[in-house]
Amino acid sequence: MRGEGRGLMATDPIRLLDDLGSTLIGREAGALLRERIVQAARHGVVVVDLEGITTIAPSFADELFAKLPAELVKDRRVRFTNASDEIRAQARGVRGLRSETARWTERIETALDVLADAPDDARSDAWR
């Protein structure tokens, strides 16, 4: 069976319930799973089956959903199936939070660059 992600073959589904149980916790566990998914996506389309998953800790969700390279999902090389509405909302939430944090970081860095280019007296006034 051919996958839709650039003509790659589908790999065996990753069934999280079988591998990790119904409650997914821990930043390290989420990071290890994300790396496993990224590695597998180099060889084919990866289907991550969330059937039976009842709880995902925020740290796990951040590592899995927010740090997963967006192009893998956009190109359909990674697909998540059988996610509950709650898990879908959590995935959107952590991706959105990371996106918002990146925008604020960029704004702060821009402000600091402007401040660094300002004359000395303007810089000292800005910190009062």
C-alpha positions, 0 to 999 in steps of 0.5 A, spaced: 500 500 500 502 506 498 502 512 502 500 519 500 506 522 503 511 523 497 509 516 494 513 513 500 510 506 503 507 506 509 510 503 515 507 499 521 502 503 525 505 506 532 500 504 537 501 508 543 496 504 547 500 498 546 507 501 547 506 506 552 499 505 556 493 509 556 496 515 560 502 518 556 507 522 561 514 525 561 517 530 557 523 525 556 518 519 553 515 524 549 521 526 546 523 519 545 517 518 541 518 524 537 525 522 535 522 515 533 517 518 529 521 523 525 526 517 524 521 513 521 518 518 517 525 518 513 523 511 510 515 512 509 509 514 512 508 514 519 501 513 522 501 514 530 494 510 533 492 514 539 486 509 540 485 508 547 489 514 550 485 517 555 490 522 558 496 526 555 501 530 560 502 537 558 510 536 557 509 529 553 504 533 549 509 539 548 514 534 546 510 530 541 506 535 538 509 542 538 516 540 537 514 535 531 517 538 525 510 541 522 512 539 515 512 532 516 504 533 518 503 538 512 506 533 507 502 527 510 508 523 512 506 523 519 498 522 521 495 521 527 489 517 528 483 515 533 485 521 537 479 524 542 477 531 541 480 532 548 487 530 545 486 534 538 484 540 542 491 539 547 495 538 540 492 544 537 493 548 544 501 546 545 502 548 538 499 554 538 502 556 545 509 554 542 507 559 536 505 565 540 511 564 544 516 564 538 512 570 536 513 574 542 521 572 543 522 575 536 518 581 538 523 582 544 529 580 540 527 586 535 526 590 541 533 589 544 536 590 537 533 597 536 535 598 544 542 596 542 543 601 536 540 607 540 544 612 543 547 611 550 542 616 553 536 613 550 538 606 552 539 608 560 532 612 559 529 605 556 531 601 563 527 606 568 
